[in-house]
Amino acid sequence: MDKKALTLPILVSLVVGNMIGTGIYILPASLAPFGYYALLAWGFTSLGALFLALTFAHLSKRFPQTGGPITYCQAAFGHLPGFLVANIYWASNLVSIAALAISSVGYLGYLTPWLDSNNAHYQPGLGLLLELGFVWLFALVNILGVHTAGVTQLYLTIIKILPLVLISLIGLHSVHLLNFTLPAVHGTTGFGQLASAATLTFWAFIGLESATVPSENTEGYRTIYKATVYGTLITAAVYILSSFVLQGMIPASSLQNSQFPFAEAAILLFGKPAAFIIAFCAFISGIGALNGCILLQGQIVYAAARDHYFPKAFSRLSKRDVPIAGQLFSTGVISALLILTVQHSLLKQFDHVALLAVLLTLITYLFTAFASLTFVVKDKLTFSKTILIPSLALLYSAWMIASFDNPYLWTALGLIIIILPFYFLTKKYRR
């Protein structure tokens, strides 16, 4: 593989770009009822994400192969856990791509009533065609080569961050601290409100491990480590600043009913024409994350096929170091998922798909943190940050998983039960 395909700037953009999708453009409205607990949740989730990022970064030094959590869990626990993590991680990425396609097209609803699910002229068929079109477009970009996809990601990440930072900095003078004095949610404890808000904010941090997955296409461990840590810190700073400004500018009673909160902030600062620019930037932000996730999709399939968890054909690389067969198959599965989950309400479709993606990703993170602790025990290391960081990452992942409602937990368990028989079917092949 080409070790110069993904340089430090491209890897940082991959981490930042995969985390900053359309979520930040929508979440301020979802978090508005929680008042100052929303800001506490962003800080808490950012800290948990940093523990996870450091865990992944340390593991990338020990295992420089492509695959990320798949490689780590197989080395720590053997083939069966490795097989489960490979499939769960692959599924979480597929579901994330579907969610990004839905939310990206959904933000175009601000520009045309045909894509606004709250408008009488909404055309769900047109929305589905656009979702499928963007997924296959970026699959083609990635088939052209890892470097091409990486450079595309760099430019899209720059475009998506600029409006967020601009509105946040200019909007600071319009912040009213009284909007943070009391949370609007009642009937639960403060810790319960923090937990609920944190579950929402974690969707925005999916992808923090992105730099570790295509390891063999990078310049090495140091580059991966810097990209993972820098990318997570940059993303956390953007999230906290922008959420603080929006909640400070717009009263919670108005913000919680807003479908396009950043567009409303743009109207307050620059006038109505600016809202259309922000809506378009939100769309660019979504497809930027879409491109990054599709890049990871190919690397995940390649790593799983290399370890004989997926068909051997998926491990064959083109002249541009792309597992074309795996990319095409995965994109086909995503297309089927989009078609099967289509609903008249884009918001309902997004909520179901996004929460499932978060849960599957957290299960992958939990296994990875546990794998890191296993290596610490095997190496007989003394108590230090080497054991402290993965321990905190493990506890954070477990707490977040426990915060999910039972239907989602049963769905994840059902997926694992469905996957399990395939391990025994492929056992003979692995030998």
VOPAGU-2260 file (C-alpha; in pm, 1 decimal, decimal comma):
REM VOPAGU-2260
SITE   aa  ch    i         X         Y         Z
SITE  MET   A    0       0,0       0,0       0,0
SITE  ASP   A    1     103,3     361,2     -57,0
SITE  LYS   A    2     226,4     494,4     279,6
SITE  LYS   A    3     224,5     852,9     147,5
SITE  ALA   A    4    -139,3     849,4      35,4
SITE  LEU   A    5    -273,9     998,1     360,3
SITE  THR   A    6     -54,1    1271,3     510,7
SITE  LEU   A    7    -110,8    1443,8     847,4
SITE  PRO   A    8    -337,9    1723,0     710,6
SITE  ILE   A    9    -547,9    1467,3     521,5
SITE  LEU   A   10    -571,7    1237,8     825,6
SITE  VAL   A   11    -673,7    1527,9    1052,6
SITE  SER   A   12    -938,9    1623,9     797,5
SITE  LEU   A   13   -1053,7    1259,7     790,4
SITE  VAL   A   14   -1098,9    1256,0    1169,4
SITE  VAL   A   15   -1259,9    1600,8    1187,0
SITE  GLY   A   16   -1463,1    1548,4     870,6
SITE  ASN   A   17   -1604,7    1213,4     982,0
SITE  MET   A   18   -1711,6    1355,1    1318,5
SITE  ILE   A   19   -1845,4    1690,6    1200,1
SITE  GLY   A   20   -2131,3    1596,7     971,4
SITE  THR   A   21   -2483,1    1735,1     979,0
SITE  GLY   A   22   -2523,0    1651,9    1348,4
SITE  ILE   A   23   -2381,9    1981,1    1475,6
SITE  TYR   A   24   -2626,9    2169,3    1250,6
SITE  ILE   A   25   -2923,6    1987,8    1408,2
SITE  LEU   A   26   -2817,8    1899,9    1765,0
SITE  PRO   A   27   -2842,4    2251,6    1920,6
SITE  ALA   A   28   -3220,6    2230,6    1874,4
SITE  SER   A   29   -3237,9    1879,1    2025,5
SITE  LEU   A   30   -3024,8    1989,8    2321,6
SITE  ALA   A   31   -3198,8    2323,5    2385,8
SITE  PRO   A   32   -3445,1    2180,9    2646,4
SITE  PHE   A   33   -3152,6    2070,4    2863,3
SITE  GLY   A   34   -3025,9    2425,6    2924,4
SITE  TYR   A   35   -2678,3    2439,7    3076,2
SITE  TYR   A   36   -2679,0    2059,5    3107,0
SITE  ALA   A   37   -2630,4    2054,5    2729,2
SITE  LEU   A   38   -2298,7    2237,6    2762,4
SITE  LEU   A   39   -2196,2    2006,0    3046,4
SITE  ALA   A   40   -2284,7    1711,5    2821,7
SITE  TRP   A   41   -2063,6    1845,5    2541,5
SITE  GLY   A   42   -1774,3    1878,5    2787,8
SITE  PHE   A   43   -1836,5    1533,5    2935,2
SITE  THR   A   44   -1867,5    1368,4    2593,7
SITE  SER   A   45   -1558,3    1550,7    2466,0
SITE  LEU   A   46   -1358,7    1415,4    2758,8
SITE  GLY   A   47   -1486,6    1062,6    2700,5
SITE  ALA   A   48   -1408,9    1092,9    2329,7
SITE  LEU   A   49   -1054,8    1205,9    2412,5
SITE  PHE   A   50   -1000,2     896,8    2631,8
SITE  LEU   A   51   -1120,2     679,0    2344,1
SITE  ALA   A   52    -903,7     868,3    2093,5
SITE  LEU   A   53    -591,4     821,1    2307,0
SITE  THR   A   54    -673,8     451,2    2345,4
SITE  PHE   A   55    -697,6     407,8    1967,7
SITE  ALA   A   56    -382,8     614,6    1913,0
SITE  HIS   A   57    -177,3     397,9    2152,0
SITE  LEU   A   58    -305,6      77,4    1993,2
SITE  SER   A   59    -209,3     202,1    1645,9
SITE  LYS   A   60     155,4     202,1    1755,6
SITE  ARG   A   61     136,5    -160,2    1865,2
SITE  PHE   A   62     -55,7    -270,4    1554,2
SITE  PRO   A   63      28,9     -60,0    1245,7
SITE  GLN   A   64    -187,1    -273,8    1015,6
SITE  THR   A   65    -500,8    -153,0     840,5
SITE  GLY   A   66    -817,4    -243,4    1028,0
SITE  GLY   A   67    -821,0     -42,4    1350,8
SITE  PRO   A   68   -1052,5    -210,1    1607,4
SITE  ILE   A   69   -1076,2    -529,2    1399,6
SITE  THR   A   70    -699,7    -582,5    1425,4
SITE  TYR   A   71    -682,1    -488,4    1793,8
SITE  CYS   A   72    -966,9    -712,7    1910,5
SITE  GLN   A   73    -850,0   -1015,2    1712,2
SITE  ALA   A   74    -500,7    -985,0    1860,8
SITE  ALA   A   75    -639,1    -948,1    2212,7
SITE  PHE   A   76    -920,5   -1203,9    2218,3
SITE  GLY   A   77    -886,1   -1435,1    1918,4
SITE  HIS   A   78   -1086,6   -1505,6    1605,8
SITE  LEU   A   79   -1444,4   -1520,0    1739,3
SITE  PRO   A   80   -1441,3   -1174,5    1907,8
SITE  GLY   A   81   -1243,7   -1044,1    1610,6
SITE  PHE   A   82   -1510,4   -1175,2    1375,7
SITE  LEU   A   83   -1791,9   -1017,0    1580,8
SITE  VAL   A   84   -1615,4    -680,5    1603,3
SITE  ALA   A   85   -1540,5    -685,1    1228,8
SITE  ASN   A   86   -1908,7    -733,3    1148,2
SITE  ILE   A   87   -2039,3    -493,4    1413,5
SITE  TYR   A   88   -1792,5    -222,3    1308,5
SITE  TRP   A   89   -1874,4    -275,9     941,8
SITE  ALA   A   90   -2247,7    -259,1    1019,2
SITE  SER   A   91   -2206,1      58,4    1226,7
SITE  ASN   A   92   -2022,4     225,5     939,3
SITE  LEU   A   93   -2287,1     120,2     687,9
SITE  VAL   A   94   -2564,6     254,8     910,9
SITE  SER   A   95   -2369,7     579,2     969,1
SITE  ILE   A   96   -2335,1     629,6     593,9
SITE  ALA   A   97   -2710,2     581,4     550,7
SITE  ALA   A   98   -2780,8     831,7     830,6
SITE  LEU   A   99   -2544,4    1087,6     675,4
SITE  ALA   A  100   -2707,1    1050,1     334,5
SITE  ILE   A  101   -3052,9    1102,9     487,6
SITE  SER   A  102   -2954,2    1408,1     694,5
SITE  SER   A  103   -2753,4    1568,6     411,5
SITE  VAL   A  104   -3046,1    1552,0     171,0
SITE  GLY   A  105   -3275,0    1662,1     453,7
SITE  TYR   A  106   -3088,3    1991,4     491,3
SITE  LEU   A  107   -3152,4    2063,3     124,1
SITE  GLY   A  108   -3515,3    2089,2     233,0
SITE  TYR   A  109   -3435,9    2444,2     341,5
SITE  LEU   A  110   -3362,1    2525,4     -22,7
SITE  THR   A  111   -3653,3    2349,2    -193,5
SITE  PRO   A  112   -3998,9    2234,3     -70,8
SITE  TRP   A  113   -3962,8    1910,0    -268,1
SITE  LEU   A  114   -3709,0    1790,7      -9,3
SITE  ASP   A  115   -3873,3    1939,1     300,6
SITE  SER   A  116   -4058,7    1653,9     472,8
SITE  ASN   A  117   -4276,6    1910,0     655,6
SITE  ASN   A  118   -4398,6    2061,2     328,6
SITE  ALA   A  119   -4703,9    1946,2     133,5
SITE  HIS   A  120   -4492,4    1934,0    -184,6
SITE  TYR   A  121   -4238,2    1691,5     -33,8
SITE  GLN   A  122   -4130,5    1414,9    -272,8
SITE  PRO   A  123   -3985,8    1116,3     -77,3
SITE  GLY   A  124   -3893,3     943,4    -402,6
SITE  LEU   A  125   -3676,6    1238,1    -508,0
SITE  GLY   A  126   -3508,1    1239,5    -166,8
SITE  LEU   A  127   -3430,2     868,3    -196,0
SITE  LEU   A  128   -3284,0     913,3    -545,5
SITE  LEU   A  129   -3054,9    1191,6    -419,2
SITE  GLU   A  130   -2945,9     982,4    -119,4
SITE  LEU   A  131   -2855,8     690,5    -345,8
SITE  GLY   A  132   -2688,6     923,9    -595,0
SITE  PHE   A  133   -2454,6    1079,4    -337,2
SITE  VAL   A  134   -2364,8     742,5    -185,9
SITE  TRP   A  135   -2267,5     600,2    -525,5
SITE  LEU   A  136   -2090,5     923,2    -627,8
SITE  PHE   A  137   -1851,1     905,4    -333,0
SITE  ALA   A  138   -1810,7     531,3    -374,9
SITE  LEU   A  139   -1679,8     616,7    -724,3
SITE  VAL   A  140   -1450,4     887,8    -582,2
SITE  ASN   A  141   -1302,7     631,3    -342,9
SITE  ILE   A  142   -1262,1     372,7    -618,2
SITE  LEU   A  143   -1045,9     628,0    -801,9
SITE  GLY   A  144    -795,3     597,1    -516,0
SITE  VAL   A  145    -735,2     650,1    -144,3
SITE  HIS   A  146    -532,0     965,7    -208,9
SITE  THR   A  147    -805,6    1114,1    -429,5
SITE  ALA   A  148   -1063,9    1048,3    -159,2
SITE  GLY   A  149    -828,8    1194,2     103,2
SITE  VAL   A  150    -769,1    1518,6     -86,1
SITE  THR   A  151   -1144,5    1550,5    -148,5
SITE  GLN   A  152   -1198,7    1507,5     225,5
SITE  LEU   A  153    -944,3    1781,0     307,0
SITE  TYR   A  154   -1120,9    2042,8      93,5
SITE  LEU   A  155   -1469,2    1943,9     210,8
SITE  THR   A  156   -1358,5    1965,3     576,1
SITE  ILE   A  157   -1222,1    2317,6     529,2
SITE  ILE   A  158   -1548,5    2425,3     365,4
SITE  LYS   A  159   -1761,1    2276,7     643,2
SITE  ILE   A  160   -1565,4    2423,9     936,9
SITE  LEU   A  161   -1539,5    2784,6     815,4
SITE  PRO   A  162   -1910,6    2881,3     850,9
SITE  LEU   A  163   -1934,9    2713,5    1192,8
SITE  VAL   A  164   -1635,3    2905,3    1325,2
SITE  LEU   A  165   -1743,2    3230,5    1159,1
SITE  ILE   A  166   -2094,3    3228,5    1305,7
SITE  SER   A  167   -1963,5    3121,4    1646,5
SITE  LEU   A  168   -1702,7    3398,7    1670,9
SITE  ILE   A  169   -1927,6    3676,1    1538,0
SITE  GLY   A  170   -2219,8    3552,5    1746,5
SITE  LEU   A  171   -2028,0    3572,5    2074,5
SITE  HIS   A  172   -2131,9    3936,5    2122,5
SITE  SER   A  173   -2499,3    3834,0    2095,8
SITE  VAL   A  174   -2487,5    3569,8    2371,4
SITE  HIS   A  175   -2723,6    3623,7    2666,2
SITE  LEU   A  176   -2620,7    3424,5    2972,4
SITE  LEU   A  177   -2978,0    3422,6    3105,3
SITE  ASN   A  178   -3056,3    3159,3    2840,4
SITE  PHE   A  179   -2838,4    2915,5    3037,9
SITE  THR   A  180   -2966,5    2984,5    3389,4
SITE  LEU   A  181   -3224,1    2705,6    3421,9
SITE  PRO   A  182   -3274,5    2385,1    3222,7
SITE  ALA   A  183   -3620,0    2345,7    3070,5
SITE  VAL   A  184   -3644,5    1969,9    3138,8
SITE  HIS   A  185   -3810,0    1879,6    3469,3
SITE  GLY   A  186   -3898,1    1561,2    3652,5
SITE  THR   A  187   -3551,3    1402,2    3638,0
SITE  THR   A  188   -3233,0    1444,1    3835,4
SITE  GLY   A  189   -2948,2    1657,6    3711,9
SITE  PHE   A  190   -2740,7    1347,1    3641,4
SITE  GLY   A  191   -3029,3    1196,5    3445,3
SITE  GLN   A  192   -3052,2    1508,1    3229,9
SITE  LEU   A  193   -2676,1    1501,3    3175,5
SITE  ALA   A  194   -2694,6    1135,1    3068,4
SITE  SER   A  195   -2978,4    1202,7    2823,7
SITE  ALA   A  196   -2797,7    1497,7    2670,2
SITE  ALA   A  197   -2470,1    1303,7    2650,2
SITE  THR   A  198   -2638,9    1023,5    2454,4
SITE  LEU   A  199   -2742,3    1280,3    2194,0
SITE  THR   A  200   -2401,0    1447,6    2175,7
SITE  PHE   A  201   -2210,4    1123,0    2120,4
SITE  TRP   A  202   -2356,6    1087,9    1769,2
SITE  ALA   A  203   -2139,2    1389,1    1681,5
SITE  PHE   A  204   -1818,9    1207,0    1789,9
SITE  ILE   A  205   -1858,5     891,1    1585,3
SITE  GLY   A  206   -1547,8     856,0    1369,2
SITE  LEU   A  207   -1279,0     954,2    1620,6
SITE  GLU   A  208   -1087,1     635,9    1530,8
SITE  SER   A  209   -1083,1     718,4    1157,9
SITE  ALA   A  210    -705,8     776,2    1130,6
SITE  THR   A  211    -625,8     430,9    1273,9
SITE  VAL   A  212    -827,2     231,9    1019,1
SITE  PRO   A  213    -624,2     299,2     698,5
SITE  SER   A  214    -290,0     260,8     883,7
SITE  GLU   A  215    -100,2     108,8     591,0
SITE  ASN   A  216    -183,7     411,6     375,1
SITE  THR   A  217     -31,8     658,8     623,9
SITE  GLU   A  218     316,7     783,2     711,6
SITE  GLY   A  219     322,3     581,9    1034,5
SITE  TYR   A  220     230,3     577,3    1401,6
SITE  ARG   A  221     328,9     934,3    1489,2
SITE  THR   A  222     112,9    1074,9    1211,2
SITE  ILE   A  223    -183,2     859,9    1319,9
SITE  TYR   A  224    -137,7     959,7    1685,4
SITE  LYS   A  225    -124,5    1332,4    1607,2
SITE  ALA   A  226    -419,2    1314,3    1366,8
SITE  THR   A  227    -636,7    1125,5    1617,9
SITE  VAL   A  228    -565,4    1358,2    1910,0
SITE  TYR   A  229    -559,5    1685,0    1713,5
SITE  GLY   A  230    -873,3    1591,5    1521,3
SITE  THR   A  231   -1066,9    1506,6    1838,7
SITE  LEU   A  232    -957,6    1827,6    2014,6
SITE  ILE   A  233   -1042,7    2047,6    1713,6
SITE  THR   A  234   -1384,1    1885,2    1681,6
SITE  ALA   A  235   -1460,0    1920,9    2054,3
SITE  ALA   A  236   -1362,3    2291,2    2045,4
SITE  VAL   A  237   -1589,0    2358,2    1745,6
SITE  TYR   A  238   -1881,0    2173,0    1908,5
SITE  ILE   A  239   -1856,6    2346,3    2246,1
SITE  LEU   A  240   -1807,3    2696,7    2102,5
SITE  SER   A  241   -2086,5    2672,9    1845,2
SITE  SER   A  242   -2336,2    2518,3    2089,2
SITE  PHE   A  243   -2257,2    2783,0    2351,6
SITE  VAL   A  244   -2315,6    3063,0    2101,7
SITE  LEU   A  245   -2640,1    2923,1    1958,4
SITE  GLN   A  246   -2791,5    2852,3    2299,7
SITE  GLY   A  247   -2685,0    3197,1    2413,9
SITE  MET   A  248   -2826,1    3373,4    2107,1
SITE  ILE   A  249   -3163,1    3198,8    2075,6
SITE  PRO   A  250   -3396,1    3134,2    2374,7
SITE  ALA   A  251   -3454,8    2765,7    2446,5
SITE  SER   A  252   -3827,6    2797,1    2376,3
SITE  SER   A  253   -3749,3    2899,6    2016,2
SITE  LEU   A  254   -3436,0    2694,6    1962,9
SITE  GLN   A  255   -3593,2    2358,7    2056,5
SITE  ASN   A  256   -3854,9    2398,4    1780,6
SITE  SER   A  257   -3605,9    2496,1    1511,8
SITE  GLN   A  258   -3537,4    2247,8    1231,0
SITE  PHE   A  259   -3243,9    2459,3    1104,0
SITE  PRO   A  260   -3088,4    2630,9    1412,0
SITE  PHE   A  261   -2767,7    2751,5    1243,2
SITE  ALA   A  262   -2969,4    2900,0     958,4
SITE  GLU   A  263   -3174,1    3097,0    1213,6
SITE  ALA   A  264   -2853,4    3219,0    1378,9
SITE  ALA   A  265   -2728,0    3331,5    1038,5
SITE  ILE   A  266   -3051,4    3528,4     983,1
SITE  LEU   A  267   -3003,8    3707,9    1315,9
SITE  LEU   A  268   -2643,1    3797,6    1234,4
SITE  PHE   A  269   -2641,7    3861,7     859,0
SITE  GLY   A  270   -3001,1    3862,3     729,5
SITE  LYS   A  271   -3218,1    3608,6     550,1
SITE  PRO   A  272   -2993,5    3545,0     243,3
SITE  ALA   A  273   -2721,2    3409,7     473,0
SITE  ALA   A  274   -2952,8    3127,7     586,1
SITE  PHE   A  275   -2943,4    2973,3     238,1
SITE  ILE   A  276   -2562,2    2975,5     246,7
SITE  ILE   A  277   -2560,1    2804,5     587,4
SITE  ALA   A  278   -2808,2    2541,9     469,9
SITE  PHE   A  279   -2584,8    2466,7     172,7
SITE  CYS   A  280   -2277,3    2449,3     403,0
SITE  ALA   A  281   -2465,6    2199,8     621,7
SITE  PHE   A  282   -2526,3    1990,7     312,7
SITE  ILE   A  283   -2153,5    2010,8     222,9
SITE  SER   A  284   -2070,8    1912,5     581,2
SITE  GLY   A  285   -2288,3    1603,6     552,4
SITE  ILE   A  286   -2149,1    1483,0     222,0
SITE  GLY   A  287   -1795,4    1550,1     349,5
SITE  ALA   A  288   -1856,3    1305,9     633,1
SITE  LEU   A  289   -2020,0    1074,5     380,7
SITE  ASN   A  290   -1701,5    1068,9     172,1
SITE  GLY   A  291   -1487,0     994,4     478,7
SITE  CYS   A  292   -1709,8     711,3     599,6
SITE  ILE   A  293   -1710,2     552,9     254,3
SITE  LEU   A  294   -1329,4     570,0     255,5
SITE  LEU   A  295   -1330,2     381,8     589,4
SITE  GLN   A  296   -1585,9     137,9     453,7
SITE  GLY   A  297   -1338,0       7,5     196,8
SITE  GLN   A  298   -1059,2     -24,2     454,8
SITE  ILE   A  299   -1285,6    -211,4     699,5
SITE  VAL   A  300   -1391,7    -460,9     433,7
SITE  TYR   A  301   -1030,9    -507,9     321,7
SITE  ALA   A  302    -908,2    -576,1     677,6
SITE  ALA   A  303   -1191,6    -820,3     749,0
SITE  ALA   A  304   -1130,6   -1008,6     422,9
SITE  ARG   A  305    -755,0   -1016,8     487,3
SITE  ASP   A  306    -828,3   -1194,1     818,1
SITE  HIS   A  307   -1067,0   -1435,4     638,2
SITE  TYR   A  308   -1382,4   -1295,8     799,6
SITE  PHE   A  309   -1520,1   -1173,8     465,6
SITE  PRO   A  310   -1487,5   -1331,2     117,4
SITE  LYS   A  311   -1133,7   -1334,8     -19,8
SITE  ALA   A  312   -1237,7   -1124,6    -321,5
SITE  PHE   A  313   -1288,2    -826,4     -89,4
SITE  SER   A  314    -916,5    -825,9       0,6
SITE  ARG   A  315    -798,2    -783,7    -359,2
SITE  LEU   A  316    -665,3    -436,1    -424,4
SITE  SER   A  317    -673,5    -242,7    -748,7
SITE  LYS   A  318    -370,8     -58,7    -887,0
SITE  ARG   A  319    -485,8     238,1    -675,5
SITE  ASP   A  320    -489,3      30,3    -352,4
SITE  VAL   A  321    -870,0      11,3    -341,6
SITE  PRO   A  322   -1071,4    -304,7    -257,8
SITE  ILE   A  323   -1320,7    -241,0    -538,6
SITE  ALA   A  324   -1532,1    -554,0    -484,8
SITE  GLY   A  325   -1575,8    -474,2    -115,7
SITE  GLN   A  326   -1663,6    -112,0    -187,8
SITE  LEU   A  327   -1926,8    -207,7    -442,3
SITE  PHE   A  328   -2082,5    -473,2    -218,6
SITE  SER   A  329   -2097,9    -240,6      83,5
SITE  THR   A  330   -2247,4      40,3    -124,0
SITE  GLY   A  331   -2512,3    -203,3    -245,9
SITE  VAL   A  332   -2600,6    -293,1     114,9
SITE  ILE   A  333   -2630,0      77,6     204,7
SITE  SER   A  334   -2859,0     131,4     -93,2
SITE  ALA   A  335   -3083,8    -150,9      26,0
SITE  LEU   A  336   -3088,7      -2,6     379,4
SITE  LEU   A  337   -3193,0     338,4     245,0
SITE  ILE   A  338   -3470,2     185,6      35,0
SITE  LEU   A  339   -3602,3     -34,0     318,2
SITE  THR   A  340   -3608,3     246,1     578,4
SITE  VAL   A  341   -3758,3     520,6     362,8
SITE  GLN   A  342   -4041,5     704,8     541,1
SITE  HIS   A  343   -4251,9    1011,0     475,7
SITE  SER   A  344   -4074,4    1183,7     766,2
SITE  LEU   A  345   -3700,9    1223,8     715,4
SITE  LEU   A  346   -3656,7    1305,4    1084,1
SITE  LYS   A  347   -3805,4     972,8    1196,1
SITE  GLN   A  348   -3593,7     782,5     945,3
SITE  PHE   A  349   -3279,9     966,8    1061,5
SITE  ASP   A  350   -3350,6     914,4    1434,4
SITE  HIS   A  351   -3384,5     536,4    1403,0
SITE  VAL   A  352   -3079,9     494,7    1180,2
SITE  ALA   A  353   -2856,0     736,6    1374,8
SITE  LEU   A  354   -2923,1     587,2    1719,3
SITE  LEU   A  355   -2854,8     236,4    1591,1
SITE  ALA   A  356   -2526,7     360,2    1440,5
SITE  VAL   A  357   -2425,0     514,8    1775,0
SITE  LEU   A  358   -2498,9     194,0    1968,2
SITE  LEU   A  359   -2306,4     -31,6    1727,7
SITE  THR   A  360   -2011,1     208,0    1730,8
SITE  LEU   A  361   -2009,0     218,2    2111,4
SITE  ILE   A  362   -1998,7    -163,2    2123,8
SITE  THR   A  363   -1693,2    -151,0    1897,1
SITE  TYR   A  364   -1530,9     111,7    2121,7
SITE  LEU   A  365   -1607,1     -97,9    2432,3
SITE  PHE   A  366   -1432,9    -402,9    2283,2
SITE  THR   A  367   -1136,3    -187,7    2177,6
SITE  ALA   A  368   -1089,6     -32,2    2522,2
SITE  PHE   A  369   -1109,0    -379,4    2679,2
SITE  ALA   A  370    -849,8    -503,0    2429,0
SITE  SER   A  371    -615,3    -221,3    2529,7
SITE  LEU   A  372    -649,4    -318,9    2896,4
SITE  THR   A  373    -576,8    -681,0    2803,1
SITE  PHE   A  374    -244,7    -581,1    2648,4
SITE  VAL   A  375    -154,1    -379,9    2959,4
SITE  VAL   A  376    -210,7    -691,0    3174,8
SITE  LYS   A  377     -14,2    -913,1    2933,6
SITE  ASP   A  378     278,4    -670,8    2937,9
SITE  LYS   A  379     260,8    -649,3    3319,5
SITE  LEU   A  380     274,4    -271,1    3314,4
SITE  THR   A  381     249,5     -72,7    3638,6
SITE  PHE   A  382     -40,8     159,2    3718,0
SITE  SER   A  383      -1,3     470,4    3505,5
SITE  LYS   A  384    -173,6     656,9    3227,2
SITE  THR   A  385    -117,5     338,0    3022,6
SITE  ILE   A  386    -388,8     162,1    3221,7
SITE  LEU   A  387    -582,5     468,8    3339,2
SITE  ILE   A  388    -682,7     599,0    2995,3
SITE  PRO   A  389    -823,7     272,0    2853,3
SITE  SER   A  390    -997,5     207,5    3188,4
SITE  LEU   A  391   -1176,1     541,9    3165,5
SITE  ALA   A  392   -1254,9     477,1    2798,4
SITE  LEU   A  393   -1405,2     138,9    2892,8
SITE  LEU   A  394   -1617,7     283,8    3173,3
SITE  TYR   A  395   -1737,1     566,3    2950,8
SITE  SER   A  396   -1838,0     329,9    2668,7
SITE  ALA   A  397   -2020,6      96,2    2909,5
SITE  TRP   A  398   -2209,9     386,0    3069,6
SITE  MET   A  399   -2316,2     521,4    2731,1
SITE  ILE   A  400   -2440,3     180,1    2614,6
SITE  ALA   A  401   -2640,6     142,2    2937,0
SITE  SER   A  402   -2813,2     475,3    2861,1
SITE  PHE   A  403   -2990,3     333,1    2553,1
SITE  ASP   A  404   -3353,0     222,0    2556,2
SITE  ASN   A  405   -3426,3    -151,7    2549,5
SITE  PRO   A  406   -3550,9    -170,1    2187,4
SITE  TYR   A  407   -3212,7     -56,3    2056,8
SITE  LEU   A  408   -3024,3    -291,2    2290,2
SITE  TRP   A  409   -3239,8    -584,9    2174,4
SITE  THR   A  410   -3178,6    -487,8    1812,2
SITE  ALA   A  411   -2802,0    -491,9    1867,8
SITE  LEU   A  412   -2824,2    -828,1    2046,1
SITE  GLY   A  413   -3035,4    -966,7    1762,8
SITE  LEU   A  414   -2773,5    -853,9    1511,1
SITE  ILE   A  415   -2499,6   -1033,9    1705,2
SITE  ILE   A  416   -2710,6   -1352,4    1719,8
SITE  ILE   A  417   -2763,7   -1335,9    1343,4
SITE  ILE   A  418   -2391,7   -1281,9    1280,1
SITE  LEU   A  419   -2269,2   -1561,9    1507,9
SITE  PRO   A  420   -2356,2   -1867,4    1289,3
SITE  PHE   A  421   -2154,7   -1722,7     999,9
SITE  TYR   A  422   -1840,7   -1748,5    1212,7
SITE  PHE   A  423   -1870,2   -2126,0    1229,1
SITE  LEU   A  424   -1950,5   -2144,1     857,9
SITE  THR   A  425   -1626,1   -1960,7     777,0
SITE  LYS   A  426   -1411,2   -2143,1    1035,3
SITE  LYS   A  427   -1305,5   -2415,6     792,6
SITE  TYR   A  428   -1217,1   -2152,4     531,9
SITE  ARG   A  429    -991,4   -1967,7     780,2
SITE  ARG   A  430    -795,2   -2288,3     848,2
